[in-house]
Amino acid sequence: HISKFQHAQLPLKHTWIKLDGLSEGVLNNYLSNLLSLPTRLTTSLSRSVHCKTMGNPLCVEEFLQSLLNRDADDYLLRYDMGHRRWIWDCTAISMLPIGNSVAKLLASKLSKIEEEYLDCMILLSCIGTRVNQIIVDMIDGLNGITGLVSSIDVLVEEGLLEREGPFV
């Protein structure tokens, strides 16, 4: 995929950005706001989530989604109508077989999408963490690359990409 960009001779610049993980305290504040609960009540959940994700923001988001999107009999994070608040099972969460890396969490999701969408993500990752729609339009149809715009739409729906104004 990189060779396709090299042949296209587009003037693309890149920058490496190092992101540190969220501290347990910051993650606790995030979960407190997200679940509309005091931080003293979300401490146990934030510890469990931090242990599984090392505070990586992408991993935290995917991990929380995995807690919500489980079988009906296996909700590890759910809203309890009787108590009118979110509840969770830290013991069960700590026993989940999910590893501590973003790659393991995303690999499961990526393994379920079609190859053309994976190719789209690989192509976009060669450009950078944000891609302007103008660049996408320029690349779509170039050197055998087709369906980029429609693939991006599917990936946004799947939650694997996000739109931010004119950027993907």
N, C-alpha and C positions, 0 to 999 in steps of 0.2 A: 504494500500500500504506500509505503514511503516513496518507492520508485515512481509511482504514478504522479506524486507531487513534484518530484525532481524533474520529470519530463515535462510537466505542465509549466515549469519555470515561473511560478508565482512568487512574488516578493513577500515571503512570510517570515516573520520574526518570532522568536520564542523566548520565554523567560522561565527559569526554574523557580518555583515557590515552595518553600518548606513550611508545612503546617504541623504544628504540635497538637497533641490531643487535648481535649478538654480536661481540666482538673475535676476531681470528684465534687468539689464545692460548686464549680460552675455548672457541671452536669446536674447537680441537685437543684440548683436555681432554675435551670431549664425545665426539668421535669416538674418542679413545683408550679411553674407558670403554665406549662402544657396541660397538666392535670387539674389545675385550679385547686391545689392543696397547699397547706403550709409546708415549708421545707422540713420541719421536724417529722412530718409524716412520709415524706418521699425519700428520706435518707437511706432506708434499707433498699429501696428500689434502685436508687442512684448507685449505691455500692455494688449491687449485683450487675447492673448494666455496665458500669465502669470496668468491673473485673472482666466481663466478656468482651468488651470493645476497646479497652485501653484508652477510652475517651475519644477515639477517632470519630469526628462528627458524621462522616458518611456511614460508618459502621453502626453508630448509635441509632441513626434513622432506620437503617435496614433491620437492625436487631429489634427495635420497638415494633416495627411493622410485622416482624415474624412472631412476636408475642401476641399481637392482635389477630393475625390471620391464621389461627390454628383451628383444629377441629372443634366443633361445638362442645364436646366433652372435655376439651383440653385447653381452655382459656387460661393463660398465665397472667394476662393483664386484661381486665374487663371492668366495665361500669356496672356497679351493683345498684339496681333501682331501689332496693330496700333501704340501703344506707345512703343512697343518693351521692355516691362518690366512687372513684376508681379504687379497685383493689387488685392485689397481685399475690403471687406465691413465690417468695424469694427462694425457698428451698428447691422448688421445681425448676425455677429459672437457673439456679446455680448448677443444676444437674444436666442442663441441656448440653448436647454434644457439640455445639457450635464452638469453633476455635476462636482465637483472639485476633484474627486478621480480617481486614476488609475483603481480601481476596476470597476467603472461604464463604463469607456471607453472600457476596455478589456472584460467586461462581454458580451457586444454586440457581439464582435468578437468570443469569446469562445462559446457563445450559438449556433453558426452556425456550429461548427465542430462536427464530430462524437465522440461518447463516447470513442472509442478505442484511439483516439488521446488525449482526455482529460486525460485518464488513463496514457498515456505516459508522459504527462506534469507533472502530479501529482507525478509519479514515479521519474522523473528527478529532480523535486524540492526537493524531500527528500534527494537527494545526495548533492545538492548545486547549486550555480549560474553558475558554469562551470563544465562540465562533460567530462572527457577524453574519447576518442573513445575506448580505451582499456577497460575501465569500462563498457561502453555500450555493447561491444562485450561479456564481461564476464556475464553480467546480462541477455542479450537476450537469451531466452530459459530456464532460471533458474526458478524453482518453478512455472511453468505455464505462465511465462511472455514470450510472443511471438510477433514477428513483431515489436520489438522496433526500429530497424534500419530503416525499411521502414516508420514507423510512424514519426520518426524524420525527414526523408526526406520531408514528406508532411508538417509537421509543419514549416520547414525552408522555403518551397515554399509559405506558407500562411503568412509568416512574423512574426510568433509567437515565433520562435527560430532563433538563428543565429549561424553560424559556425565561429569559430575563430581558424584557424590552426587545431590542433588535438582535439579541444574542441568544445562542443555544448553548 
